Amino acid sequence: MTPDILCIGSVLWDIIGRSATSMRLGSDVPGRITRLPGGVAMNIAMTLRRFGMTPALLTAIGRDAEGDGLIAACQRLGLDTAHVYRSDDLPTDRYMAIEGANGLIAAVADAHSLEAAGDKILRPLEDGRLGRAGAPWAGLVALDGNLTKSLLARIAVSPLFAAADLRVAPASPGKAERLLPLLGHPTATLYVNLEEANLLSKHTAATAAEAAQALVARGASRVLVTDGGRASAEARRGTEVITATPPPVLVTRVTGAGDTFMAAHIVAEKRGAARDQALAAAIQAAANYVSGEIGS
């Protein structure tokens, strides 16, 4: 299986507690708890595969029982795991979230093993399996902000990524500023929400369009900014900002919505969609996801 995109970052177990009840601090309510393959890179890869692409995962997964189960789950989903770094001494990472009718209540991401593995996950890009110095990977790369700030800074100037079409997403608002070294990368497209955009631009934009403009002014080549149920925006150097508004839907889940938006946008562009068409396709895919119309 020859990959047509590399998904670099977190692949872990998502443990999600969901309730149909609105919650606040200290709520104790009935609901469902699920465990599914997750992580930013994984969520993007699953959506890309669902749309017919062939993603390869570059990540760190432990050689523990949870890791073996996660690798098997990835393979059942049709994802290329041949280049995954398997660690003998690092446990498989996990993410835990609580979601209510009023959205995400709280989440804890334990991606310490990915961070500890560092540049070991990038070895296939330099040892000839997927690329090497002088002949770097020249295709699509989906990169997530669960990598360390130092590793992301190295990627920003690495010749191994000089020819890549970089698509970059933060793991969360708390990790958004890790992406600052990539802000001025000439081939990078950033996918962020309004809060993350404001953290990166040091701005206080009230809308996605304003936030997108601020990021381009800060040096970004291209950005896409989402804002929940309000208008999303796409901006790039030298062109006008475009916007589109999501359709109203009943929200049944939120974890993974941004990753679905990013993956759908990548697929639409790969199929030759124009700017407005690609943005509309991404918004519709995310709306379908949060409403539960497409599978996890």
C-alpha positions as CSV (number, residue, x, y, z in Angstrom):
1,M,0.0,0.0,0.0
2,T,1.6,3.3,-1.2
3,P,0.4,6.2,1.0
4,D,-0.8,9.5,-0.6
5,I,-0.6,11.4,2.6
6,L,1.4,11.1,5.9
7,C,-0.4,11.8,9.1
8,I,2.2,12.7,11.8
9,G,1.3,13.1,15.4
10,S,-1.0,11.5,18.0
11,V,-2.5,8.1,17.6
12,L,-4.0,6.9,20.9
13,W,-7.1,5.6,22.6
14,D,-10.0,8.0,23.0
15,I,-12.0,7.4,26.2
16,I,-15.1,9.5,25.8
17,G,-18.0,9.9,28.3
18,R,-21.1,11.4,26.7
19,S,-24.4,12.4,28.2
20,A,-27.5,13.9,26.7
21,T,-27.8,16.1,29.8
22,S,-26.2,19.6,30.1
23,M,-23.5,19.5,32.7
24,R,-21.6,21.8,35.0
25,L,-18.7,21.4,37.4
26,G,-19.4,18.5,39.7
27,S,-22.2,17.0,37.6
28,D,-22.8,13.2,38.0
29,V,-25.1,12.1,35.2
30,P,-26.0,8.9,33.3
31,G,-24.4,8.5,29.8
32,R,-22.2,6.2,27.7
33,I,-18.5,5.7,27.9
34,T,-16.7,4.5,24.8
35,R,-13.1,3.7,23.8
36,L,-12.2,4.3,20.2
37,P,-9.0,4.9,18.3
38,G,-8.3,8.6,18.4
39,G,-5.8,11.4,18.5
40,V,-5.5,14.3,16.0
41,A,-3.4,12.4,13.5
42,M,-5.6,9.4,13.8
43,N,-8.9,11.3,13.5
44,I,-7.6,13.0,10.3
45,A,-6.4,9.7,8.9
46,M,-9.7,7.9,9.5
47,T,-11.6,10.6,7.7
48,L,-9.2,10.7,4.8
49,R,-9.5,6.9,4.5
50,R,-13.3,7.2,4.6
51,F,-13.0,9.6,1.7
52,G,-10.9,7.1,-0.3
53,M,-7.3,8.3,0.4
54,T,-4.5,6.1,1.7
55,P,-2.9,7.6,4.8
56,A,0.2,6.4,6.5
57,L,0.7,7.0,10.2
58,L,3.9,8.4,11.7
59,T,3.5,8.2,15.5
60,A,4.7,6.4,18.6
61,I,2.7,3.5,20.0
62,G,3.8,1.3,22.9
63,R,4.6,-2.4,22.7
64,D,2.0,-3.1,25.3
65,A,-1.4,-4.7,25.1
66,E,-3.1,-1.4,24.5
67,G,-0.6,-0.7,21.7
68,D,-1.2,-4.0,20.0
69,G,-4.9,-3.5,20.1
70,L,-4.5,0.0,18.7
71,I,-2.3,-1.2,15.8
72,A,-4.8,-3.9,15.0
73,A,-7.7,-1.3,15.0
74,C,-5.7,1.0,12.7
75,Q,-5.1,-1.9,10.3
76,R,-8.8,-2.9,10.3
77,L,-9.6,0.7,9.3
78,G,-7.2,0.4,6.3
79,L,-4.5,2.7,7.7
80,D,-0.8,2.1,6.9
81,T,1.0,1.4,10.2
82,A,4.2,0.1,8.6
83,H,6.1,3.2,9.6
84,V,4.9,3.6,13.2
85,Y,7.6,3.8,15.9
86,R,6.9,1.0,18.5
87,S,8.5,1.7,21.8
88,D,9.5,-1.0,24.3
89,D,9.5,1.3,27.3
90,L,6.8,3.9,26.6
91,P,3.1,3.2,27.2
92,T,0.5,3.8,24.6
93,D,-1.0,7.3,24.9
94,R,-4.6,8.0,25.9
95,Y,-7.1,10.9,25.8
96,M,-10.1,11.2,28.1
97,A,-13.0,13.6,27.6
98,I,-16.4,14.4,29.1
99,E,-19.1,15.7,26.7
100,G,-22.6,16.9,27.6
101,A,-25.5,18.4,25.7
102,N,-23.8,21.8,26.2
103,G,-20.6,20.6,24.5
104,L,-17.1,19.6,25.8
105,I,-17.0,19.8,29.6
106,A,-13.4,18.8,30.2
107,A,-10.6,16.7,28.6
108,V,-7.2,15.4,29.5
109,A,-4.7,14.4,26.8
110,D,-1.9,12.0,27.9
111,A,0.5,12.2,24.9
112,H,3.7,12.0,26.9
113,S,4.9,8.9,25.0
114,L,4.6,10.7,21.6
115,E,6.5,13.7,23.1
116,A,9.2,11.4,24.6
117,A,9.7,9.6,21.3
118,G,10.6,12.9,19.6
119,D,12.2,12.7,16.2
120,K,12.3,8.8,16.2
121,I,8.8,8.9,14.6
122,L,10.4,10.8,11.6
123,R,13.0,8.2,10.8
124,P,11.1,6.9,7.7
125,L,11.4,10.4,6.2
126,E,15.2,10.3,6.3
127,D,16.2,6.6,5.9
128,G,14.8,6.1,2.5
129,R,11.5,4.4,3.3
130,L,9.5,7.6,2.7
131,G,12.3,10.1,1.8
132,R,15.8,11.1,2.5
133,A,18.1,14.2,2.3
134,G,18.2,15.3,-1.2
135,A,15.0,13.5,-2.1
136,P,12.4,14.6,0.5
137,W,8.8,13.5,0.7
138,A,7.0,15.7,-1.9
139,G,3.4,14.9,-1.1
140,L,0.8,15.9,1.5
141,V,1.5,15.9,5.2
142,A,-1.0,16.3,8.0
143,L,0.9,17.4,11.1
144,D,-0.6,17.8,14.5
145,G,0.5,20.0,17.5
146,N,0.9,17.1,19.9
147,L,4.6,17.1,19.0
148,T,6.9,19.0,21.2
149,K,7.6,22.7,20.5
150,S,11.3,21.9,19.8
151,L,10.4,19.1,17.3
152,L,7.9,21.4,15.5
153,A,10.6,24.1,15.3
154,R,13.0,21.6,13.7
155,I,10.3,20.5,11.2
156,A,9.7,24.1,10.3
157,V,13.3,24.4,8.9
158,S,14.0,20.8,8.1
159,P,15.0,19.9,4.5
160,L,13.0,16.7,5.0
161,F,9.8,18.8,4.8
162,A,11.0,21.3,2.2
163,A,9.0,19.8,-0.7
164,A,5.9,18.8,1.4
165,D,2.4,20.2,1.2
166,L,2.1,20.8,5.0
167,R,-1.4,20.8,6.6
168,V,-1.1,21.7,10.3
169,A,-3.5,21.6,13.2
170,P,-3.0,22.3,16.9
171,A,-4.0,19.5,19.3
172,S,-5.9,22.0,21.5
173,P,-5.9,25.7,22.4
174,G,-3.4,24.9,25.2
175,K,-0.9,23.6,22.6
176,A,-1.7,26.2,19.8
177,E,1.4,28.3,20.5
178,R,3.6,25.3,19.7
179,L,2.8,26.0,16.1
180,L,4.4,29.5,16.0
181,P,7.6,28.2,14.3
182,L,5.4,26.9,11.4
183,L,3.5,30.2,11.0
184,G,5.8,31.5,8.3
185,H,6.4,28.2,6.5
186,P,5.9,28.8,2.8
187,T,3.9,25.6,2.2
188,A,2.0,25.3,5.4
189,T,-1.8,25.6,5.8
190,L,-3.0,26.1,9.3
191,Y,-6.3,24.7,10.5
192,V,-7.4,26.4,13.8
193,N,-10.4,27.5,15.7
194,L,-11.1,31.1,16.7
195,E,-9.4,30.7,20.1
196,E,-6.3,29.1,18.7
197,A,-6.1,31.7,15.9
198,N,-6.1,34.5,18.5
199,L,-3.4,32.8,20.5
200,L,-1.2,32.5,17.5
201,S,-1.8,36.0,16.2
202,K,-1.8,37.7,19.6
203,H,-5.0,39.3,18.5
204,T,-8.6,39.4,19.9
205,A,-10.6,38.8,16.8
206,A,-14.3,38.4,17.2
207,T,-14.9,36.5,14.0
208,A,-13.2,33.8,12.0
209,A,-12.7,36.1,9.0
210,E,-11.0,38.8,11.2
211,A,-8.8,36.1,12.9
212,A,-7.8,34.6,9.5
213,Q,-6.7,38.1,8.3
214,A,-4.7,38.6,11.4
215,L,-2.8,35.4,10.9
216,V,-2.0,36.2,7.3
217,A,-0.8,39.6,8.5
218,R,1.4,37.8,11.0
219,G,3.1,35.8,8.2
220,A,0.9,32.8,7.5
221,S,0.7,31.6,3.9
222,R,-2.8,30.2,4.3
223,V,-5.2,29.6,7.2
224,L,-8.6,28.2,7.8
225,V,-10.4,29.3,11.0
226,T,-13.5,27.7,12.4
227,D,-15.9,29.1,15.1
228,G,-18.3,26.4,16.1
229,G,-21.7,27.1,14.5
230,R,-20.7,30.5,13.3
231,A,-19.0,31.4,10.0
232,S,-15.7,29.7,9.1
233,A,-13.1,31.5,7.0
234,E,-10.2,30.8,4.6
235,A,-7.5,33.3,3.9
236,R,-4.2,33.3,2.0
237,R,-1.6,35.8,1.0
238,G,-2.6,38.1,-1.8
239,T,-6.3,37.2,-2.0
240,E,-9.6,38.1,-0.3
241,V,-10.9,36.2,2.7
242,I,-13.8,33.8,2.0
243,T,-16.3,32.7,4.5
244,A,-19.1,30.1,4.8
245,T,-21.6,29.3,7.6
246,P,-22.3,25.8,8.9
247,P,-25.9,24.5,8.6
248,P,-27.8,24.3,11.9
249,V,-27.6,20.8,13.4
250,L,-28.2,19.0,16.6
251,V,-24.8,18.6,18.3
252,T,-24.3,15.0,19.6
253,R,-20.5,15.0,19.8
254,V,-17.6,17.5,19.4
255,T,-14.4,15.6,19.9
256,G,-12.8,15.1,16.5
257,A,-15.0,17.7,14.6
258,G,-12.0,19.9,13.8
259,D,-10.0,17.0,12.5
260,T,-12.9,16.0,10.3
261,F,-13.1,19.5,8.9
262,M,-9.4,19.5,8.1
263,A,-9.5,16.0,6.4
264,A,-12.5,16.9,4.3
265,H,-10.9,20.1,3.1
266,I,-7.8,18.2,2.1
267,V,-9.8,15.6,0.2
268,A,-11.9,18.3,-1.6
269,E,-8.8,20.1,-2.7
270,K,-7.1,16.9,-3.9
271,R,-10.2,16.3,-6.0
272,G,-9.7,19.7,-7.6
273,A,-12.4,21.8,-5.8
274,A,-12.2,25.6,-5.9
275,R,-11.6,27.5,-2.7
276,D,-15.3,28.1,-1.9
277,Q,-16.2,24.5,-2.8
278,A,-13.5,23.1,-0.6
279,L,-14.5,25.3,2.4
280,A,-18.2,24.3,1.9
281,A,-17.3,20.6,1.8
282,A,-15.2,20.8,5.0
283,I,-18.0,22.6,6.8
284,Q,-20.6,20.1,5.7
285,A,-18.5,17.1,6.7
286,A,-17.9,18.6,10.2
287,A,-21.6,19.3,10.5
288,N,-22.4,15.7,9.6
289,Y,-19.9,14.5,12.1
290,V,-21.1,16.6,15.1
291,S,-24.7,15.6,14.3
292,G,-23.7,11.9,14.4
293,E,-24.5,11.3,10.7
294,I,-21.2,9.7,10.0
295,G,-19.5,7.0,12.0
296,S,-16.6,7.5,14.5
